[in-house]
Amino acid sequence: MSRIIAFDYGTKRIGIAVTDPLQIIATGLDTVHPKDIVDYLKKYLLTEEVEAFVIGDPKQMDGTPSESAQHVKGFATILKKSFPAVPQHWVDERFTSKLAQQAIMNSGLKKQERRNKDRVDTIAATIILQYFMEEHRL
């Protein structure tokens, strides 16, 4: 089997998570600046087979697109142009950053380590990927 990659898109950082090849476990992979994402993924895809991309869909509490939705749509377009053979799936990302922050608070990390925003983005991407995996379990 191949891996699935999930993204928590932000204009400053993109949190990335990935499944294991059997698609059982979601793990935080990295945090990358948006301008570097295509090169990062090209290198990654040289060594790993990827079945799909999962993109966090930013929404307001009422389900309407959030202010950042246009940026995420632009990111999805770049992914589609750069990797046309990789299908895209969307997952509602409401509360993922808050859940990530809560997980970090509960982790026992020192205060300085808890402030690492890269960690929040990577954990948020992992939560997005876990949601997707739960929705698509057989």
N, C-alpha and C positions, 0 to 999 in steps of 0.2 A: 504494500500500500504506500501511498504518498502522504505527505504532510498537508496541513491546512494552516495558513497564516492569517492572523487577525491584526487589525490596526485600530488604534485609538488616535485619531487624527487631531492634531493641534497645529496652529500656525507657527509655533516655536519648536515643537517636538512631536514626533509620531512614536507612540508606544507600539511595540511589536510583540506578539505572542505566537507560539507555534505548537502544533501537536507533535507527538511522537509519530513514527511511521505507521503504527497500528491505530492511530487516532483514538487513543484511550485517555491520554493525559495532556492537558494544556499547560504550557510553561512560558513564562516571560522570556523573551529572547533578547531584546535590545531597545534602545531609544535612539532615534535618528532624526537629524534636522530634515525638514521637508525637502530642501534642495538636494539632499544626498540620497533620498529614498530609492530612486530608480537605479543608481549605481550599486547601492547596497543590495537590492533585490537581484540584480543581474549576477552579482558575485555569489549570492546565496543559491540561486537557481542553477549555478554551474555544478554544485556539489549535492544538492538536495532536490528531490522531485516534489513538486507542490501541486496539489489537486485543485485548490481553490483559495481565493482571498475572501476574508470576512471583514467587512467595514462597519464600524460603529456608526449608526444613524442618529445624529443629534436631534432630539425633539424637546419641545416644551412640555410642561405638565399636561396640557390639553391635547397632546399628540401632534400639534402643528410643528413644522420645521423650526429649529432654533436659528439664532443669528449666524451660527457657524456652519449651517447646512450648505450654504453656497460654496464655502471653502472645501468641505468634504466632497461635494459633488465634483468640484474641479480636480481634487485628488483622485477620485474614482476614474475620471476621464483620462488622466495621465496614466494611471495603472492600465486601463483598457488599451490605450494606444501603445504602451510599452510592452505589455504582456497580453496580447489579444487572445491567446489560447487558454488563459487561466480565467475560469468563471468567477464572477463576483456575487457575494451574498451580503445582505444587509441585516444588521441586528440592532434593535432599539438599544441605545446606550444610556438611556436615562438612569441616573444613580450610580453608574459604574465608577466614576471618579470618587464619589462619596464612599462607596463600598471599599474601594482601594485604600482610601485614607483611613477608614476604620480598621481594615486588615493590618495596615502598617502600625496604627496605634496599639492594636492588640498583640503585635508581634514581639514586643519587648525590646525593640531597637532603642538605642539612645536617641535623645532629642535631636541631636545634630544629624543623625542618619535618617530620622523620620522626615526631615525637611527636604530631602532629596526629591525634587519634582520628577526626575527621570523615573524613579522607582514607582511613583504614583501612576504615571502613564503606562509603564510596562505592566503593572498589576491590573490596571483598567483594561488593557488589551487582553490580558489573560481572562478576565471576567467576561468580556465580550465573546471570546472564543468558547468559554465554558457554556455560556448561554446557547451559542450556536450548536455545540455538540449535544447538549441536552435536548434541543428541539429536533435534532435529526437522528437520534438514537433509534435503532430498530427494536 
